[in-house]
Amino acid sequence: MQDINYQLGSTLLKKNILDISTLKKALEIKETEDSPIRRSLAQILVKDFNFDHDAIYREVADFYGFREIRLGDENLDEKRFKFIRRKIEQLPESMRTLMEEEKILLLGYEQIPTSQLYKYIFVATDPTNGHVPTVAMAMNAKRYEVCYIDSRDYQTLWEMIFPQQNEYLKILEDSGIEIQEDDEEAGLQEELLDAEINKSLLVHLVEGMLLEAAVRGASDIHLVPRDARTTEIHFRIDGKLRLWHVQEGVRPEAMAAVVKDRSKNVDRFERDSPQDGFIQRTVGGHMIRFRVSVLPIVGKDFQYKFESIVIRVLDDRKVISDFNQLGFQGVAKEFFLKAISKPQGMVIVTGPTGSGKSTTLFAALNYVIKPEINVLTVEDPVEYIIPGARQIKIGHRNSFEQAIRSILRHDPDVVMVGEIRDKITAETAIKLANTGHLTFSTLHTNDAPSAVSRLYMMGIEPFLIAYAINVIIAQRLIRRLCDNCKTPVKKLDIGAALSLGFSEEEARQTVFYDTVGCDQCHGGYKGRVAIHEVLYFSKEIQQIIFEAGKEIDEERLRETARKQGMQTLRAAGRERIKQGLSTLAEVGQATMED
């Protein structure tokens, strides 16, 4: 057994998942551990050294030869879910609890090749888990196979099989009470507002809204007042706003008051200034944070003080911590890994709001974080907790700019600056990169070459840009076709394909798909996939920037980078179409001409 642990450790070393020092410490813990239940090397790495669970156990599964199950490749339907529910519900409560705690789940059954016999298929986030045989025996599974499934897919599968009931919406439904308000008084009085809230069950609607957004996988909730008695609630799912509920007969001020009462750092009685706060709720046994933004807006009735409320749903189970799941294609992945493996320099991720910049940075940070280095982040606000990093708190006495300046005195090895906002932030980040620190940050630009121009226009000298930056990544998230209902395009609009950069030969050889729509997706799309444009700062790129005169020659940068292997965003989108993951319309909408 000890030899197997050394072999597994050697495999993890070869793949640069851990270093020799950490491996030695983990093996020492394993050898000296005095416990009735001896932990595996993988368990020690995850629990004691904060390594990403899926990054370790995917290698464990591969090392031991376990098959990996990906939900996107499975034909899941309600018939299968009913079978799984029936089998699990027949088990004692203690066994069902064990399965949930150990993350073991029945997926179905398969016929054994060259045989008339069938075997059960179990999935587990740790396929070596010693409780799997116990679960299989409890289900009377004489023949079975255990497969590896990553944590996110496991959680998704569990929620699909056992959808969480929204108790707040059920209360509203069972009560038979319509949320309405009869008082026609135009003036806003707090005692009337309280009475309206109490009699209308608005509290249950708001709590139900938060729970429903988390369960449906929404990234944002929008509460929009339409008139003096109507509020619309929208969920942003897969990047698009979708109407969830229209509340009529209630003042928007009452809806806003309920949200504010549940939010930390928000004053219910302030209606003339923007406010930011947060809410925390446990959903499915997991803590989810909701970031609340309140903004005064103008309505057609000027006597009412309307407020738009947007709530960002921060579910860290959705954060990609495994670098390999970011979806970098071809040489882009090689460029990015090369850039973040350097001991110093800047890594900049660009793109509009909601393009996944933070997700990319978090995965990159998880790749470089080690117990022996000091990782500091400055974000406003902090969205997700990053294990192994010290995330600086921003407040009235410690502004974003002050926190950035103080970083240099805090002995960092790796720094993440949430966003380059102005010249001061840019200069500090460049200084960090030039003084031996690996520095990560984001910038709002359309593509990678234009990020160079933006820094130049901020007043950063060309020679500093050229030699401080390792790589600039531009990215977008495009909607992914639903595997259950997508259908090949029967009559291709060749002009649309050519306008996206396909050659006539490529268009003939590519199977293009179109949306249909089914009960498992949102109008033919389900989930999103990233496309990237990675500008690596080679010597040629550095020289072009260094020689810049009054402005940066973006076109020359772009052409040189293309010759060195850079895919533009549109080219990366074309690859997603060829892979059958998205459509011409979606890629065309998300990207600009090359």
C-alpha positions as CSV (number, residue, x, y, z in Angstrom):
1,M,0.0,0.0,0.0
2,Q,2.8,2.4,0.8
3,D,4.3,1.7,-2.6
4,I,1.0,2.7,-4.2
5,N,1.0,6.0,-2.3
6,Y,4.5,6.7,-3.5
7,Q,3.5,5.8,-7.1
8,L,0.4,8.1,-6.9
9,G,2.6,10.9,-5.4
10,S,5.1,10.5,-8.2
11,T,2.3,10.8,-10.8
12,L,1.0,14.0,-9.1
13,L,4.6,15.4,-9.1
14,K,5.0,14.7,-12.8
15,K,1.8,16.6,-13.6
16,N,2.9,19.6,-11.5
17,I,-0.1,19.2,-9.3
18,L,2.1,19.3,-6.2
19,D,5.8,19.8,-5.3
20,I,8.2,17.4,-3.7
21,S,8.2,19.3,-0.4
22,T,4.4,19.0,0.0
23,L,4.5,15.3,-1.0
24,K,7.1,14.5,1.6
25,K,5.1,16.3,4.3
26,A,1.9,14.5,3.3
27,L,3.6,11.1,3.3
28,E,5.1,11.8,6.7
29,I,1.6,12.6,8.1
30,K,0.3,9.3,6.6
31,E,3.1,7.2,8.1
32,T,2.8,8.8,11.6
33,E,-1.0,9.0,11.7
34,D,-2.3,7.0,14.6
35,S,-6.0,6.5,13.9
36,P,-8.3,3.5,13.5
37,I,-9.3,4.7,10.1
38,R,-6.1,5.4,8.1
39,R,-6.6,8.3,5.6
40,S,-5.4,8.0,2.0
41,L,-2.7,10.3,0.5
42,A,-5.5,12.0,-1.5
43,Q,-7.5,12.7,1.6
44,I,-4.5,14.2,3.4
45,L,-3.7,16.5,0.4
46,V,-7.3,17.8,0.2
47,K,-8.0,18.2,4.0
48,D,-4.6,19.2,5.4
49,F,-3.0,21.0,2.4
50,N,-6.2,22.6,0.9
51,F,-5.6,21.1,-2.6
52,D,-8.7,21.2,-4.9
53,H,-10.7,18.0,-4.4
54,D,-11.4,17.4,-8.1
55,A,-7.9,18.2,-9.2
56,I,-6.6,15.4,-6.9
57,Y,-9.4,12.8,-7.2
58,R,-9.5,13.1,-11.0
59,E,-5.9,11.9,-11.0
60,V,-6.7,9.3,-8.3
61,A,-9.4,7.9,-10.6
62,D,-7.1,7.9,-13.6
63,F,-4.3,6.2,-11.6
64,Y,-6.6,3.4,-10.4
65,G,-8.4,3.1,-13.7
66,F,-11.8,4.3,-12.7
67,R,-14.1,5.5,-15.5
68,E,-15.1,9.2,-15.3
69,I,-18.7,10.2,-15.7
70,R,-19.6,13.6,-17.2
71,L,-23.2,14.7,-17.0
72,G,-23.0,16.3,-20.4
73,D,-22.4,12.9,-21.9
74,E,-25.2,11.1,-20.1
75,N,-28.8,10.7,-21.4
76,L,-30.6,11.8,-18.3
77,D,-34.4,11.8,-18.2
78,E,-37.2,11.7,-15.6
79,K,-37.7,7.9,-16.1
80,R,-34.1,7.3,-14.9
81,F,-34.6,9.7,-12.0
82,K,-37.7,7.9,-10.9
83,F,-35.8,4.6,-10.9
84,I,-32.9,6.1,-8.8
85,R,-35.4,7.8,-6.4
86,R,-37.3,4.5,-5.9
87,K,-34.1,2.5,-5.2
88,I,-32.7,5.2,-2.7
89,E,-36.0,5.7,-1.0
90,Q,-36.2,2.0,-0.2
91,L,-33.0,2.3,1.9
92,P,-32.9,3.1,5.7
93,E,-32.6,6.8,6.6
94,S,-29.1,6.2,7.9
95,M,-28.0,4.7,4.6
96,R,-29.4,7.7,2.6
97,T,-27.6,10.0,5.0
98,L,-24.4,8.1,4.4
99,M,-24.7,8.4,0.7
100,E,-25.2,12.2,0.9
101,E,-22.4,12.7,3.3
102,E,-19.9,10.6,1.4
103,K,-21.1,11.8,-2.0
104,I,-22.0,8.4,-3.4
105,L,-25.0,8.1,-5.8
106,L,-26.6,5.5,-8.0
107,L,-26.6,6.6,-11.6
108,G,-28.5,3.7,-13.2
109,Y,-27.6,0.3,-14.7
110,E,-25.8,-1.0,-17.8
111,Q,-25.7,-4.4,-19.6
112,I,-22.4,-6.1,-19.1
113,P,-20.7,-6.5,-22.5
114,T,-20.9,-10.0,-24.1
115,S,-23.4,-11.0,-21.4
116,Q,-27.1,-10.9,-20.7
117,L,-26.4,-9.7,-17.1
118,Y,-26.7,-6.1,-15.9
119,K,-24.6,-4.1,-13.4
120,Y,-25.4,-1.1,-11.3
121,I,-23.4,2.1,-12.0
122,F,-22.5,4.1,-8.9
123,V,-20.8,7.5,-9.0
124,A,-18.6,9.0,-6.3
125,T,-16.5,12.1,-5.9
126,D,-13.9,9.7,-4.3
127,P,-14.2,6.3,-6.2
128,T,-11.9,4.7,-3.7
129,N,-14.3,5.5,-0.8
130,G,-14.6,2.4,1.4
131,H,-18.3,3.0,1.9
132,V,-19.2,2.2,-1.7
133,P,-19.4,-1.6,-1.1
134,T,-21.7,-0.9,1.9
135,V,-24.1,1.1,-0.2
136,A,-24.0,-1.4,-3.1
137,M,-24.8,-4.2,-0.6
138,A,-27.7,-2.2,0.9
139,M,-29.1,-2.0,-2.6
140,N,-28.6,-5.7,-3.2
141,A,-26.3,-4.9,-6.1
142,K,-24.6,-8.2,-6.9
143,R,-22.7,-6.7,-9.8
144,Y,-21.7,-3.0,-9.9
145,E,-19.1,-0.5,-11.2
146,V,-18.1,2.6,-9.3
147,C,-17.1,5.6,-11.5
148,Y,-15.6,9.0,-10.7
149,I,-17.7,12.2,-10.9
150,D,-16.5,15.7,-10.1
151,S,-18.1,17.6,-7.2
152,R,-20.0,20.1,-9.4
153,D,-21.6,17.4,-11.5
154,Y,-22.4,15.3,-8.4
155,Q,-24.2,18.3,-6.8
156,T,-26.1,19.0,-10.0
157,L,-27.1,15.3,-10.3
158,W,-28.3,15.2,-6.7
159,E,-30.4,18.3,-7.2
160,M,-31.9,16.9,-10.5
161,I,-32.9,13.7,-8.7
162,F,-34.0,15.3,-5.5
163,P,-35.1,18.8,-6.4
164,Q,-35.3,21.0,-3.4
165,Q,-38.8,22.1,-2.5
166,N,-39.2,25.9,-2.1
167,E,-41.0,26.0,1.2
168,Y,-41.6,29.8,1.0
169,L,-43.4,29.6,-2.4
170,K,-45.4,26.6,-1.1
171,I,-46.6,28.7,1.9
172,L,-47.8,31.3,-0.5
173,E,-49.5,28.7,-2.7
174,D,-51.1,26.8,0.2
175,S,-52.3,30.0,1.9
176,G,-54.5,31.0,-0.9
177,I,-53.8,34.6,-0.1
178,E,-53.1,36.9,-3.0
179,I,-50.4,39.5,-2.3
180,Q,-52.3,42.7,-2.8
181,E,-52.7,46.2,-1.3
182,D,-55.9,48.2,-1.1
183,D,-54.7,51.5,0.3
184,E,-54.7,54.0,-2.6
185,E,-52.9,56.7,-0.6
186,A,-50.1,58.0,-2.8
187,G,-47.9,59.2,0.0
188,L,-45.4,56.8,1.5
189,Q,-45.9,56.3,5.3
190,E,-43.7,53.8,7.1
191,E,-46.5,52.5,9.3
192,L,-48.6,51.8,6.2
193,L,-45.6,50.2,4.5
194,D,-45.1,47.9,7.5
195,A,-48.8,46.9,7.6
196,E,-48.7,46.1,3.9
197,I,-45.6,43.9,4.3
198,N,-47.1,42.0,7.2
199,K,-50.5,41.3,5.6
200,S,-49.2,40.5,2.1
201,L,-46.7,37.6,2.8
202,L,-44.0,39.6,0.9
203,V,-41.4,38.1,3.2
204,H,-42.2,34.6,1.9
205,L,-42.0,35.8,-1.7
206,V,-38.6,37.4,-1.2
207,E,-37.2,34.4,0.7
208,G,-38.7,32.1,-2.0
209,M,-37.1,34.2,-4.7
210,L,-33.6,33.8,-3.2
211,L,-34.0,30.1,-2.8
212,E,-35.4,29.6,-6.3
213,A,-32.6,31.7,-7.9
214,A,-30.0,29.5,-6.2
215,V,-31.7,26.2,-7.2
216,R,-32.2,27.3,-10.8
217,G,-28.6,28.4,-11.1
218,A,-29.3,32.0,-11.7
219,S,-26.3,34.4,-11.6
220,D,-28.4,37.5,-10.8
221,I,-31.9,38.5,-9.6
222,H,-33.4,41.8,-10.9
223,L,-36.3,43.5,-9.1
224,V,-37.6,46.2,-11.4
225,P,-40.5,48.6,-10.5
226,R,-42.8,49.1,-13.5
227,D,-45.4,51.4,-11.9
228,A,-46.8,52.4,-8.5
229,R,-48.3,48.9,-8.0
230,T,-46.2,46.5,-10.1
231,T,-42.7,45.0,-9.6
232,E,-41.1,42.5,-12.1
233,I,-38.6,39.9,-10.9
234,H,-36.2,38.6,-13.5
235,F,-33.5,35.8,-13.2
236,R,-30.3,35.9,-15.3
237,I,-29.7,32.4,-16.4
238,D,-27.0,31.5,-18.9
239,G,-26.3,35.2,-19.4
240,K,-29.9,36.1,-20.4
241,L,-32.6,37.8,-18.2
242,R,-35.8,35.7,-17.9
243,L,-39.0,37.0,-16.3
244,W,-39.7,34.8,-13.2
245,H,-42.6,36.7,-11.5
246,V,-44.7,39.8,-11.8
247,Q,-46.0,41.1,-8.5
248,E,-49.1,43.3,-8.9
249,G,-51.1,45.2,-6.3
250,V,-48.1,45.9,-4.1
251,R,-46.0,49.1,-3.9
252,P,-42.4,48.5,-5.2
253,E,-41.3,50.4,-2.0
254,A,-42.7,47.5,0.0
255,M,-40.7,44.9,-2.0
256,A,-37.6,47.0,-1.7
257,A,-38.1,47.4,2.1
258,V,-38.3,43.6,2.6
259,V,-35.0,43.0,0.6
260,K,-33.3,45.9,2.5
261,D,-34.5,44.5,5.9
262,R,-32.7,41.2,5.1
263,S,-29.5,42.8,3.8
264,K,-26.5,43.7,5.9
265,N,-25.1,47.2,5.5
266,V,-28.2,48.6,3.8
267,D,-30.4,51.3,5.3
268,R,-34.1,50.7,4.7
269,F,-35.0,54.4,5.1
270,E,-32.4,55.6,2.6
271,R,-34.0,56.0,-0.8
272,D,-32.0,58.7,-2.5
273,S,-28.5,57.2,-2.6
274,P,-27.0,53.9,-4.1
275,Q,-26.4,51.2,-1.5
276,D,-24.5,47.9,-1.4
277,G,-25.0,45.1,1.0
278,F,-25.3,41.3,1.2
279,I,-27.5,38.5,2.4
280,Q,-26.5,35.0,3.5
281,R,-28.7,31.9,3.3
282,T,-28.1,28.1,3.6
283,V,-29.5,26.3,0.5
284,G,-29.2,22.6,0.3
285,G,-26.8,22.5,3.2
286,H,-24.5,25.0,1.5
287,M,-23.9,28.7,2.5
288,I,-24.7,31.0,-0.4
289,R,-24.0,34.7,-0.4
290,F,-26.2,37.2,-2.2
291,R,-24.6,40.6,-3.0
292,V,-27.3,43.3,-3.0
293,S,-27.0,46.5,-5.1
294,V,-29.8,49.2,-4.6
295,L,-30.0,52.1,-7.1
296,P,-32.5,54.9,-7.1
297,I,-34.3,55.3,-10.5
298,V,-36.9,57.5,-12.0
299,G,-40.4,56.4,-12.8
300,K,-43.2,58.0,-14.8
301,D,-44.9,59.0,-11.5
302,F,-42.4,61.4,-9.9
303,Q,-44.0,61.3,-6.5
304,Y,-42.8,57.8,-6.0
305,K,-39.2,57.0,-5.0
306,F,-38.5,53.9,-7.1
307,E,-35.3,51.7,-6.6
308,S,-33.9,49.1,-8.9
309,I,-32.4,46.2,-7.0
310,V,-29.9,43.7,-8.4
311,I,-28.8,40.7,-6.4
312,R,-25.8,38.7,-7.5
313,V,-26.0,35.0,-6.5
314,L,-22.5,33.9,-5.2
315,D,-22.5,30.1,-5.0
316,D,-18.8,29.0,-4.6
317,R,-19.8,25.5,-5.8
318,K,-20.0,26.9,-9.3
319,V,-16.5,28.4,-9.1
320,I,-14.1,26.5,-11.3
321,S,-11.0,25.7,-9.3
322,D,-9.5,23.2,-11.7
323,F,-7.5,25.0,-14.3
324,N,-8.2,22.2,-16.9
325,Q,-11.9,23.0,-16.7
326,L,-11.6,26.6,-18.0
327,G,-11.8,25.4,-21.6
328,F,-8.7,26.8,-23.1
329,Q,-8.1,25.4,-26.6
330,G,-4.8,24.5,-28.3
331,V,-1.9,26.8,-27.9
332,A,-3.9,29.2,-25.7
333,K,-3.6,26.8,-22.7
334,E,0.1,26.5,-23.3
335,F,0.6,30.3,-23.4
336,F,-1.5,30.8,-20.2
337,L,0.3,28.0,-18.3
338,K,3.7,29.4,-19.3
339,A,2.7,32.9,-18.2
340,I,1.4,31.9,-14.7
341,S,4.3,29.6,-14.1
342,K,6.8,32.5,-14.1
343,P,7.9,33.9,-10.7
344,Q,6.9,37.4,-11.6
345,G,5.1,39.5,-14.2
346,M,1.4,40.5,-14.9
347,V,-1.5,38.3,-16.0
348,I,-4.4,40.4,-17.2
349,V,-7.9,39.1,-18.1
350,T,-10.2,41.3,-20.1
351,G,-13.8,41.3,-21.1
352,P,-17.2,42.8,-20.3
353,T,-19.1,42.3,-17.0
354,G,-20.2,38.7,-16.7
355,S,-17.6,37.2,-19.1
356,G,-16.1,35.0,-16.5
357,K,-12.9,37.1,-15.7
358,S,-13.0,36.4,-12.0
359,T,-13.6,32.7,-12.6
360,T,-10.4,32.5,-14.8
361,L,-8.4,34.3,-12.2
362,F,-9.6,32.1,-9.3
363,A,-8.7,28.9,-11.2
364,A,-5.3,30.4,-12.1
365,L,-4.7,31.3,-8.4
366,N,-5.7,27.8,-7.3
367,Y,-3.1,26.5,-9.8
368,V,-0.2,28.6,-8.3
369,I,-1.2,28.6,-4.6
370,K,1.1,26.6,-2.4
371,P,1.5,26.5,1.4
372,E,5.0,28.1,1.2
373,I,4.0,31.3,-0.7
374,N,2.1,34.4,0.5
375,V,-0.9,35.1,-1.8
376,L,-2.8,38.4,-1.2
377,T,-5.9,39.7,-3.0
378,V,-7.5,43.1,-3.1
379,E,-11.1,43.0,-4.4
380,D,-14.0,45.3,-3.9
381,P,-16.2,43.5,-3.1
382,V,-14.8,40.1,-2.2
383,E,-17.0,37.6,-4.0
384,Y,-15.6,34.2,-3.2
385,I,-13.3,32.9,-0.5
386,I,-10.1,31.5,-1.9
387,P,-8.5,28.8,0.3
388,G,-4.8,29.6,0.8
389,A,-5.1,33.3,0.0
390,R,-5.3,36.3,2.3
391,Q,-8.1,38.5,1.0
392,I,-7.8,42.1,2.2
393,K,-11.0,43.7,3.5
394,I,-12.0,47.0,1.9
395,G,-13.9,49.5,4.1
396,H,-14.2,53.2,4.9
397,R,-10.8,53.2,6.7
398,N,-9.1,51.1,4.1
399,S,-10.0,52.1,0.6
400,F,-9.1,50.1,-2.5
401,E,-6.2,52.4,-3.4
402,Q,-4.8,52.3,0.2
403,A,-5.0,48.5,0.3
404,I,-3.1,48.2,-3.0
405,R,-0.3,50.5,-1.7
406,S,0.0,48.6,1.6
407,I,0.4,45.3,-0.2
408,L,4.1,46.0,-1.0
409,R,4.8,46.2,2.8
410,H,3.1,42.8,3.4
411,D,5.8,40.5,1.9
412,P,3.7,39.0,-1.0
413,D,4.7,36.4,-3.5
414,V,1.5,36.5,-5.6
415,V,-1.0,39.3,-5.7
416,M,-4.4,39.6,-7.3
417,V,-5.7,43.1,-7.9
418,G,-9.5,42.7,-8.6
419,E,-9.6,45.4,-11.3
420,I,-7.3,48.0,-12.8
421,R,-9.5,51.1,-12.4
422,D,-7.2,54.0,-13.0
423,K,-3.6,55.1,-13.4
424,I,-2.8,54.7,-9.7
425,T,-4.0,51.1,-9.7
426,A,-2.3,50.4,-12.9
427,E,1.1,51.9,-11.8
428,T,1.0,49.9,-8.5
429,A,0.1,46.7,-10.3
430,I,3.0,47.2,-12.8
431,K,5.3,48.0,-9.9
432,L,4.4,44.8,-8.2
433,A,5.0,42.8,-11.4
434,N,8.4,44.5,-11.9
435,T,9.6,43.9,-8.4
436,G,9.4,40.1,-8.4
437,H,5.7,39.4,-7.8
438,L,3.4,37.4,-10.0
439,T,0.4,39.8,-10.3
440,F,-3.1,39.0,-11.6
441,S,-5.8,41.6,-12.5
442,T,-8.7,42.4,-14.8
443,L,-9.4,45.2,-17.3
444,H,-12.6,46.1,-19.2
445,T,-11.6,46.0,-22.9
446,N,-13.0,44.3,-26.0
447,D,-10.0,42.2,-26.9
448,A,-6.4,41.5,-25.9
449,P,-4.5,44.1,-28.1
450,S,-6.8,46.9,-27.0
451,A,-5.9,46.3,-23.4
452,V,-2.3,47.4,-24.3
453,S,-3.8,50.7,-25.7
454,R,-5.9,51.2,-22.6
455,L,-2.9,51.0,-20.3
456,Y,-0.9,53.3,-22.6
457,M,-3.8,55.8,-22.5
458,M,-3.8,55.7,-18.7
459,G,-0.3,57.0,-18.8
460,I,1.8,53.8,-18.4
461,E,5.1,54.0,-20.2
462,P,5.5,51.6,-23.2
463,F,8.7,50.0,-21.8
464,L,6.8,49.2,-18.5
465,I,3.9,47.6,-20.4
466,A,6.3,45.6,-22.6
467,Y,8.4,44.1,-19.9
468,A,6.0,43.8,-16.9
469,I,3.2,41.9,-18.6
470,N,3.4,38.1,-19.2
471,V,0.0,37.6,-21.0
472,I,-3.3,39.3,-21.7
473,I,-6.4,37.1,-22.0
474,A,-9.6,38.3,-23.6
475,Q,-12.6,36.1,-23.0
476,R,-16.4,35.7,-23.5
477,L,-19.0,33.2,-22.3
478,I,-21.2,31.9,-25.1
479,R,-24.4,29.8,-24.5
480,R,-23.9,26.1,-24.9
481,L,-26.3,24.0,-27.0
482,C,-28.5,21.6,-25.1
483,D,-27.2,18.1,-25.9
484,N,-30.7,16.7,-25.4
485,C,-32.5,18.6,-28.2
486,K,-30.0,20.2,-30.5
487,T,-30.5,19.3,-34.2
488,P,-28.3,19.6,-37.3
489,V,-29.1,22.5,-39.6
490,K,-30.9,21.2,-42.7
491,K,-30.4,24.2,-44.9
492,L,-27.3,26.2,-44.1
493,D,-27.1,29.9,-44.7
494,I,-23.6,29.8,-46.3
495,G,-23.4,33.6,-46.1
496,A,-23.7,33.5,-42.3
497,A,-21.0,30.9,-42.0
498,L,-18.7,32.9,-44.3
499,S,-19.3,36.1,-42.4
500,L,-18.0,34.4,-39.3
501,G,-14.7,33.5,-41.1
502,F,-15.5,30.0,-42.2
503,S,-14.0,29.1,-45.6
504,E,-16.4,27.4,-48.1
505,E,-14.6,24.1,-47.6
506,E,-14.8,24.4,-43.8
507,A,-18.5,25.2,-44.1
508,R,-19.1,22.0,-46.2
509,Q,-17.2,19.8,-43.7
510,T,-18.8,21.2,-40.5
511,V,-22.0,19.9,-39.0
512,F,-23.8,23.0,-37.9
513,Y,-26.5,22.8,-35.2
514,D,-29.6,24.8,-34.3
515,T,-31.7,25.2,-31.2
516,V,-34.9,23.4,-30.6
517,G,-35.9,23.7,-26.9
518,C,-37.0,21.1,-24.4
519,D,-37.9,20.7,-20.8
520,Q,-34.2,20.3,-19.8
521,C,-33.0,23.7,-21.2
522,H,-33.7,27.3,-21.9
523,G,-34.8,27.7,-25.5
524,G,-32.3,25.2,-26.8
525,Y,-29.3,26.4,-24.7
526,K,-28.1,24.9,-21.4
527,G,-25.0,26.3,-19.6
528,R,-22.2,28.3,-21.1
529,V,-18.8,27.7,-22.5
530,A,-15.8,30.0,-22.7
531,I,-13.8,31.3,-25.7
532,H,-10.4,32.9,-25.3
533,E,-8.0,35.2,-27.1
534,V,-4.5,34.8,-25.5
535,L,-1.9,37.4,-26.3
536,Y,1.4,36.1,-25.0
537,F,4.2,38.7,-24.6
538,S,6.9,37.2,-26.8
539,K,10.1,39.1,-27.6
540,E,8.5,40.3,-30.9
541,I,5.4,41.6,-29.1
542,Q,7.5,43.3,-26.5
543,Q,9.5,45.0,-29.2
544,I,6.4,46.4,-31.0
545,I,5.1,47.9,-27.7
546,F,8.5,49.2,-26.7
547,E,8.8,51.0,-30.1
548,A,5.3,52.6,-29.8
549,G,5.2,56.3,-30.6
550,K,2.1,58.4,-29.9
551,E,-0.2,55.4,-30.0
552,I,-0.1,51.6,-29.8
553,D,-0.3,49.8,-33.2
554,E,-3.0,47.3,-32.3
555,E,-3.3,45.8,-35.8
556,R,0.4,45.1,-35.9
557,L,0.2,43.5,-32.4
558,R,-2.8,41.4,-33.6
559,E,-1.1,40.2,-36.8
560,T,2.1,39.3,-35.0
561,A,0.3,37.4,-32.3
562,R,-1.7,35.5,-35.0
563,K,1.5,34.4,-36.7
564,Q,2.7,33.1,-33.3
565,G,-0.5,31.0,-32.8
566,M,-3.0,33.3,-31.1
567,Q,-6.6,32.6,-31.9
568,T,-8.9,35.6,-32.0
569,L,-12.2,35.4,-30.0
570,R,-14.1,34.8,-33.3
571,A,-11.7,32.0,-34.3
572,A,-12.1,30.4,-30.9
573,G,-15.9,30.7,-31.4
574,R,-15.7,28.9,-34.8
575,E,-13.9,26.0,-33.0
576,R,-16.9,25.8,-30.5
577,I,-19.2,25.6,-33.5
578,K,-17.2,22.8,-35.1
579,Q,-17.3,20.9,-31.8
580,G,-21.1,21.1,-31.9
581,L,-21.2,23.2,-28.8
582,S,-22.8,26.5,-30.0
583,T,-24.5,28.2,-33.0
584,L,-23.5,30.7,-35.7
585,A,-26.0,33.2,-34.2
586,E,-24.6,32.9,-30.7
587,V,-20.9,33.2,-31.7
588,G,-21.8,36.1,-34.1
589,Q,-23.5,38.0,-31.3
590,A,-20.7,37.5,-28.8
591,T,-17.7,38.4,-31.0
592,M,-16.5,41.1,-33.3
593,E,-14.9,40.8,-36.7
594,D,-11.3,39.6,-36.6
